[in-house]
Amino acid sequence: MKKIIFIFFVLITAQCVVAQPEESAFDTGEWFKFRMSYSNWLKAGNATLTVKDAKYKGKDVYHVVGKGWTTGMIKWFFKVKDRYESFFDKKTILPYRFIRDIDEGGHTKNLEIEFDQENNKAFVNNLKYNTQKTLDTKPNIQDMVSTFYYLRNNLKTDALKIGDEVRLDMFFDEENYGFKLRYLGEETISTEFGKIESLKFRPYVMAGRVFKEEESLTLWVSKDKNKLPLRIKADLAVGSLRADLEAFKGLKHPFKIVVKN
């Protein structure tokens, strides 16, 4: 269960087709809570995402805090407590600072990354080992958290066609990470809030110890201006992991429900 929270934050970035936004999909005060379950019945944990206002070196930025933790039976034999933070530009949605502070069953990491978007550099400060590195990045690099808001804010739904793919460069820990996913079409799904029209995506991942195969992941996003992540499902090497949107507040746009519960 070591990868539960990590998988969630990777998957939450998975949205498609980038274009110049006509209107922002989110704003300060937005908050999501997700319930995660293992093999569709065992509660595995919770995760939250919160959007705040902040200043970074004199610039107006969004400060997003993502938290994840195990609950229930799993917590008794494998405790996870993760915190991710991103400070990104309000206009470009490009990150300036990223924090990853995790404790997964005693496996810990505490990284602070500063991005120089003009010179394509990342300054990685490993607080656990007291080491510093300067690494090259791809142009317009994103971090794990800012990627979600960048793609969500630039998702042009009327241009989507089944089979469309997108590639994105993301910097994670100490390396550039290539991300690709495919649009699968529309689907109305049952949720905590009722039946909701959604857009369905298939992220590609590396098959191996965690995932069964490259096409093991599926993501459902609300078909409205908010682009809410409604559900994430991952087929793992052993069992499956699912995350469902459980609560929210501070949405910028009306939330469309086909049939209420």
Stockholm file with secondary structure:
# STOCKHOLM 1.0

chainA/1-261         MKKIIFIFFVLITAQCVVAQPEESAFDTGEWFKFRMSYSNWLKAGNATLTVKDAKYKGKDVYHVVGKGWTTGMIKWFFKVKDRYESFFDKKTILPYRFIRDIDEGGHTKNLEIEFDQENNKAFVNNLKYNTQKTLDTKPNIQDMVSTFYYLRNNLKTDALKIGDEVRLDMFFDEENYGFKLRYLGEETISTEFGKIESLKFRPYVMAGRVFKEEESLTLWVSKDKNKLPLRIKADLAVGSLRADLEAFKGLKHPFKIVVKN
#=GR chainA/1-261 SS CTTHHHHHHHHTTCCCCBCCCSSCSCCTTCEEEEEEEETTTEEEEEEEEEEEEEEETTEEEEEEEEEEEECHHHHHHSCEEEEEEEEEETTTCCEEEEEEEEEETTEEEEEEEEEETTTTEEEEEETTTTEEEEEECCTTCBCTTHHHHHHHHTBCGGGCCTTCEEEEEEEETTEEEEEEEEEEEEEEEEETTEEEEEEEEEECCCCSSSBSSTTCEEEEEESSTTCCEEEEEEEBSSSEEEEEEEEEECCSSCCCCSEEC
#=GC SS_cons         CTTHHHHHHHHTTCCCCBCCCSSCSCCTTCEEEEEEEETTTEEEEEEEEEEEEEEETTEEEEEEEEEEEECHHHHHHSCEEEEEEEEEETTTCCEEEEEEEEEETTEEEEEEEEEETTTTEEEEEETTTTEEEEEECCTTCBCTTHHHHHHHHTBCGGGCCTTCEEEEEEEETTEEEEEEEEEEEEEEEEETTEEEEEEEEEECCCCSSSBSSTTCEEEEEESSTTCCEEEEEEEBSSSEEEEEEEEEECCSSCCCCSEEC
//
